[in-house]
Amino acid sequence: MKIYISKLDAAKRQLETAINFFFRSGDPVSIHSLTGAAFQILEDICLKKGVKSFHKETLEQIKENKRVEFSRRLSEAKNFFKHADKDPEGIIEFIPETTTFFLWDACNMYKVLTTDFPPLFQTFVLYFNLKNPEILTLSIEQRMGVKKATENFKLDVSNPSTFLQMIPLLEEMHYI
């Protein structure tokens, strides 16, 4: 059996799987690998369409002579988990929390590219917004959405699985 799949659909499927694994405390290396693959597809498409990811906007703020090193460090785990040609015996110090930044950026890139914002992606972005209030500047609409969600649900950022309860409600709202 053959299936035909677009790059955007591949990225969406990878993100959906990564987010599902994330909310269910799945393997962090698998989550990062899926996220990295989807992120790369979305960032490449964004580049072709003139859309900047958060990652690209951040790179522009780094001194030009430091950009390659900064970018290499951000991609280090993704590349380590994907290749073994240069360091087949290598070991990496991996910080799984970094994956959430790539997941967040990928969800936002997908939304900009497709104008589709699946409930699972919305749920992850809500989680990220609640987990990282000190680094985000949210619009009034976003802050109200976060406030409403936290009032109506017992969401616990230290236990991401609590966010799974939001998905059926968002799916119902999304498709009506």
C-alpha positions as CSV (number, residue, x, y, z in Angstrom):
1,M,0.0,0.0,0.0
2,K,1.3,3.5,-0.9
3,I,0.4,6.7,0.9
4,Y,1.0,10.2,-0.4
5,I,1.9,12.7,2.2
6,S,3.0,16.4,2.0
7,K,5.8,17.9,4.0
8,L,3.3,19.9,6.1
9,D,1.3,16.7,6.9
10,A,4.5,14.9,7.8
11,A,5.4,17.7,10.2
12,K,1.9,17.8,11.7
13,R,2.0,14.0,12.3
14,Q,5.5,14.2,13.9
15,L,4.3,17.1,16.1
16,E,1.2,15.3,17.1
17,T,3.1,12.2,18.1
18,A,5.8,14.2,20.0
19,I,3.1,16.2,21.9
20,N,1.2,13.0,22.8
21,F,4.4,11.4,24.0
22,F,5.2,14.6,26.0
23,F,1.9,14.7,27.8
24,R,2.2,11.0,28.6
25,S,5.8,11.3,29.9
26,G,7.2,9.4,27.0
27,D,10.9,9.0,26.1
28,P,12.5,12.5,25.9
29,V,15.0,11.4,23.2
30,S,12.1,10.2,20.9
31,I,10.1,13.4,21.7
32,H,13.1,15.6,20.8
33,S,13.9,13.6,17.6
34,L,10.3,13.9,16.3
35,T,10.2,17.5,17.3
36,G,13.5,18.2,15.6
37,A,12.4,16.6,12.3
38,A,9.1,18.5,12.3
39,F,10.8,21.7,13.3
40,Q,13.3,21.4,10.4
41,I,10.5,20.8,7.8
42,L,8.5,23.8,9.1
43,E,11.5,26.1,9.3
44,D,12.5,25.2,5.8
45,I,9.0,25.9,4.5
46,C,8.9,29.2,6.5
47,L,12.2,30.2,4.9
48,K,10.9,29.6,1.4
49,K,7.7,31.7,2.2
50,G,9.5,34.5,4.0
51,V,8.1,33.6,7.4
52,K,10.5,33.9,10.4
53,S,10.4,31.4,13.2
54,F,11.2,32.4,16.7
55,H,14.5,30.6,16.3
56,K,15.4,32.6,13.2
57,E,14.4,35.9,14.9
58,T,16.5,35.0,17.8
59,L,19.5,34.2,15.6
60,E,19.3,37.7,14.1
61,Q,19.8,39.1,17.6
62,I,23.1,37.2,18.0
63,K,26.3,38.8,16.9
64,E,27.1,37.7,13.3
65,N,30.4,36.1,14.3
66,K,28.6,34.0,17.0
67,R,25.6,32.9,15.0
68,V,27.1,29.7,13.7
69,E,28.1,28.5,17.1
70,F,24.8,29.5,18.7
71,S,22.9,27.7,16.0
72,R,25.1,24.6,16.3
73,R,24.4,24.4,20.0
74,L,20.7,24.7,19.5
75,S,20.8,21.9,16.9
76,E,23.3,19.8,18.8
77,A,20.9,17.2,20.4
78,K,18.8,17.0,17.2
79,N,21.8,16.2,15.1
80,F,23.3,13.9,17.7
81,F,20.2,11.8,17.8
82,K,20.1,11.7,14.0
83,H,23.7,11.0,12.9
84,A,26.6,8.9,13.9
85,D,29.0,9.4,11.0
86,K,31.4,11.7,12.9
87,D,31.1,10.4,16.4
88,P,29.8,6.8,16.6
89,E,30.9,6.5,20.2
90,G,29.8,10.0,21.2
91,I,27.9,10.9,24.3
92,I,25.9,14.1,24.8
93,E,24.6,16.0,27.8
94,F,21.0,16.4,26.9
95,I,18.6,18.7,28.7
96,P,15.1,17.5,27.8
97,E,13.4,20.9,28.8
98,T,14.9,22.5,25.7
99,T,12.5,20.4,23.6
100,T,9.5,22.4,24.8
101,F,10.9,25.5,23.1
102,F,11.2,23.8,19.8
103,L,7.8,22.3,20.2
104,W,6.3,25.7,21.0
105,D,8.0,27.3,18.0
106,A,7.0,24.4,15.7
107,C,3.3,24.7,16.7
108,N,3.4,28.4,16.1
109,M,5.1,28.0,12.7
110,Y,2.5,25.4,11.7
111,K,-0.3,27.7,12.6
112,V,1.2,30.6,10.6
113,L,1.8,28.4,7.6
114,T,-1.6,26.6,7.5
115,T,-3.9,28.8,9.6
116,D,-4.8,25.5,11.3
117,F,-4.3,25.2,15.0
118,P,-5.2,21.7,16.0
119,P,-6.5,21.2,19.6
120,L,-3.4,19.2,20.5
121,F,-1.2,22.1,19.4
122,Q,-3.4,24.6,21.3
123,T,-3.1,22.5,24.4
124,F,0.7,22.3,24.2
125,V,0.9,26.1,23.6
126,L,-1.3,26.7,26.6
127,Y,1.0,24.4,28.7
128,F,4.1,26.2,27.5
129,N,2.5,29.6,28.2
130,L,1.7,28.6,31.8
131,K,5.1,27.0,32.3
132,N,7.1,30.0,31.1
133,P,5.2,33.2,32.1
134,E,8.5,34.9,33.0
135,I,9.8,34.8,29.4
136,L,6.7,35.4,27.3
137,T,4.8,38.6,26.6
138,L,1.2,37.5,26.0
139,S,-1.5,39.5,24.4
140,I,-4.6,40.4,26.4
141,E,-6.5,37.7,24.5
142,Q,-3.8,35.1,25.3
143,R,-3.7,36.1,29.0
144,M,-7.5,35.8,29.2
145,G,-7.4,32.4,27.5
146,V,-4.8,31.2,30.0
147,K,-6.7,32.6,32.9
148,K,-10.0,31.0,31.8
149,A,-8.3,27.6,31.2
150,T,-6.7,27.6,34.6
151,E,-9.9,28.6,36.3
152,N,-12.0,26.0,34.6
153,F,-9.5,23.1,34.8
154,K,-7.2,21.9,37.4
155,L,-4.1,22.3,35.3
156,D,-0.7,21.5,36.8
157,V,2.4,22.4,34.9
158,S,4.4,20.0,37.0
159,N,2.2,17.2,35.7
160,P,1.7,17.8,32.0
161,S,-0.7,14.9,31.7
162,T,-3.3,17.1,33.4
163,F,-3.5,19.0,30.2
164,L,-4.9,16.0,28.3
165,Q,-8.4,16.8,29.7
166,M,-8.5,19.9,27.6
167,I,-8.1,18.2,24.2
168,P,-11.7,16.8,23.9
169,L,-13.2,20.2,24.8
170,L,-11.0,22.0,22.2
171,E,-11.7,19.3,19.6
172,E,-15.5,19.8,20.2
173,M,-15.1,23.6,19.9
174,H,-12.7,23.3,16.9
175,Y,-15.0,21.3,14.7
176,I,-18.4,22.9,15.5
